[in-house]
Structure formats: C-alpha cells, structure tokens
Amino acid sequence: MDQTSVFDFVLRKNADLVSFALGLPNPDLFPVAELTAAVDAVFKSPGDVYQYANPLEELREHIVRLMAMRGVTCAPEQIVLTNGAQHGIDMAVRLLCGSGRPIVLEEITYTGALSAVLAGDTPVHTVGTSGSLARAVAGLVGAGVRPGAMYVMPEGHNPLGVSLPGPERRALAELAREHAFTLIEDDAYGFLQYDDEPRPALRSLEDRWVFYVGSFSKVISPGLRVGWIVVPDALVDQALVVKEASTLEVATPGQHIVARLLDGWDLAAHIGVLRREYALRRDVMRRCLEEVLPAGTPFSRPDSGMFFWVELPEGVDTGELLKVAASEYGVSFVPGDLYLSGPVQAKRNYLRLSFSCVSPAEIEAGTERLGRLLRDRGIA
Ligand SMILES: Cc1ncc(COP(=O)(O)O)c(C=O)c1O
C-alpha cells in the first residue's frame, strides 16, 4: 500500500473509528495552561522574540540538565538546536554520509529516517532486526563494509516497539569505536520509558562516535518543532553551517517559549505523568492483544515508546486488511511495509498499532474489532 493511501485511511475522521494508526503524542497530555502562560509572557516582553536570533543560551542550559537525566554529560556548546528530531536526523545524514561511505539501517526502521537517507545518494546496507543488532553489524564489517554511520533507536523503536538491551548498546558503541563509524542515536522516545529504572542514552557510553538526536515533541508538544542534537566535538562547526544553510536558526518564539516553560515548571514531574498514562495504555493493549490475536502470533512487548508491532501469518496483506478494517470494522492501523527496506521489503504481513492517542476503553473496543476481523477472515 503506498503512503498516500495509508494516510487517507489513517487520517480519516469517523466518530466510530478507533485509530491505532496515529503515532502522535496524546493531545490531552499537552501542558496547555503552562504553555499558554509561557506564550503570553514571551510575546509580551518586547525585543528578542520578534527578531532573528542566535541559539538561546538559557534553552541550551536547560537541555544540558535534561541530558543529565539521560545519563549524558555535555556542555551547552555541544548542543545544536533543531526543528525537532526529524531535522536532527536529516542533519546527521548530511554531515556523516557525504563521503560515499554507506549508512547502516535496520531493515525495519522509522520512515522519517528512511526518507532522510533516500533523499540523497548514500549507499545503504540493512541489518536484520530479529537477532542481535551488534552481531549483524559485526557481520557486515567483517564482510568488508566500511560504514560511515548507522541509524538506531535504542528506546521506543518506531515501529518495532522495543528497546535495545544494555549489552547490545555497549557492543554497538565498541564496534563504532573500533571501526570509526558514527551511531546516530534517535532518542525521540528516550524519556518515555515504562520500567522503574530508566535506561541511559547510548551517548552516555560514547562521546566521539555517537551523534545524539533529541526532541521536545513527545514530552511537551510536537507543534513547537523544537529539538536538539548533541554532536561529536569535531562536528559542531560543520553542524552549525549545515543548519544555517537550511533554516538559519530554529524559530525564535519556539526557543523562547520552551525556555520560559522550563524556567518555572517541573518537566521531570510531567514526564512522570506521561510515563504513567502511556504505560497504562500499553498494559491494556498488551492484555487485549494476548486475548484477541491468534495463538502464537508474534508481537512486541514495548517497554518504551508508543507502538506494538504484529506479525500476521505469511500471505496476509495488511494493506488490504486495513481497507476492510477501517470501512467495515471501525479500526485502523498502519500496514508494516512502509517501514521496510532490504530483503524484507516485499513482506506484507506486518502491522503497527499505536496506543498513544486512545483511551483504555477504546483500546478494548478496537482490539476486539481487530480480533473479530482476523477470525472472520480465517486468519489464525
Ligand atoms: C522515531 C522517531 N524519530 C523522530 C521523529 C520526529 O520527531 P520530531 O517531532 O521531534 O521531529 C519521530 C516522530 O514521530 C519518530 O517516531
């Protein structure tokens, strides 16, 4: 199914449709009152906010403190503000993949990373996602591939809904050091972890070979379009040039609003609320999927992020299934083929379910409909 048709189904408004397709932060969890106060204050104070501006120092200082929550020690000068994580990924690809050295992608990966890579002419090598990522990369370099970069989502993998275990992170960092390639760490979901002890970022293990991509989209609001990268020291100047070439600077109001918000508001406490709310939905969806999916259906057990990834039997086309699901059963999802590249690209039997924007009651209703659809179609 092509991306335009998927969006047609995904964005379709229908009061009775339960959408597990929208992978957006839940709008009920945006800090609207606090943001409104910050916006008022920022626009009332004359001066800077209306003008072209340099990166706001107070915001970079706030980000240094946030990075400490991810186990990363860094200085404000190492932080480059971006228009969200997507901009950071695009900058990483531009900065690291110009030399003709290939980039390594997981064969199931985030569509925005695929777009950033495929927009250029960087050679791509894919690695499988079912076993050890580090072993797969070691296999590639052992076969003579000399990557310039590898894109990874250690937390809240979109769409797989998994996190990378500690030993895998250490092994990847070790491989990056040994073979001189840069890990692009997309930590867009890094603060949305549901275990008691949050895992630190990959960047906490390695400075020189990890290009960290962060964002306020999932913890404050994506509409603000404010994110950041923490780049290896050697890349800071180049990163500023690449950013200037494409956008000059992040929009001044966005910078001021986020900085003002963080001045007088407890983001860590808000993250605690988000973790609780999303974990509740994750738990309900997990229980429901265990009940409604045919016995033995492989599906992920997310401990961070917003997604479940389901593998239906070979031969099922989830693009075709979506049409029936949305129009006759009142439930939608994203067919998995949008996220595929490499040897698995032709597979049509995956789907992604998001639990972020639905209530527990909607999750129960929507998964019941999905289960009924599968039974009616004899998918077992
Ligand atoms: C894995 C991943 N990375 C990056 C992004 C982009 O985030 P931002 O809004 O910060 O650009 C998304 C958005 O959904 C995402 O799922």
PDBQT file of the ligand as one rigid body, heavy atoms in Angstrom, charges set to zero:
ROOT
HETATM    1  C1  LIG A 401      11.489   7.562  15.840  1.00  0.00    +0.000 C 
HETATM    2  C2  LIG A 401      11.132   8.973  15.556  1.00  0.00    +0.000 A 
HETATM    3  N1  LIG A 401      12.115   9.857  15.375  1.00  0.00    +0.000 NA
HETATM    4  C3  LIG A 401      11.864  11.142  15.113  1.00  0.00    +0.000 A 
HETATM    5  C4  LIG A 401      10.566  11.610  15.000  1.00  0.00    +0.000 A 
HETATM    6  C5  LIG A 401      10.328  13.039  14.678  1.00  0.00    +0.000 C 
HETATM    7  O1  LIG A 401      10.123  13.768  15.838  1.00  0.00    +0.000 OA
HETATM    8  P1  LIG A 401      10.122  15.366  15.876  1.00  0.00    +0.000 P 
HETATM    9  O2  LIG A 401       8.710  15.779  16.026  1.00  0.00    +0.000 OA
HETATM   10  O3  LIG A 401      10.943  15.713  17.053  1.00  0.00    +0.000 OA
HETATM   11  O4  LIG A 401      10.724  15.847  14.591  1.00  0.00    +0.000 OA
HETATM   12  C6  LIG A 401       9.503  10.724  15.199  1.00  0.00    +0.000 A 
HETATM   13  C7  LIG A 401       8.113  11.208  15.083  1.00  0.00    +0.000 C 
HETATM   14  O5  LIG A 401       7.166  10.513  15.235  1.00  0.00    +0.000 OA
HETATM   15  C8  LIG A 401       9.795   9.376  15.468  1.00  0.00    +0.000 A 
HETATM   16  O6  LIG A 401       8.809   8.465  15.637  1.00  0.00    +0.000 OA
ENDROOT
TORSDOF 0
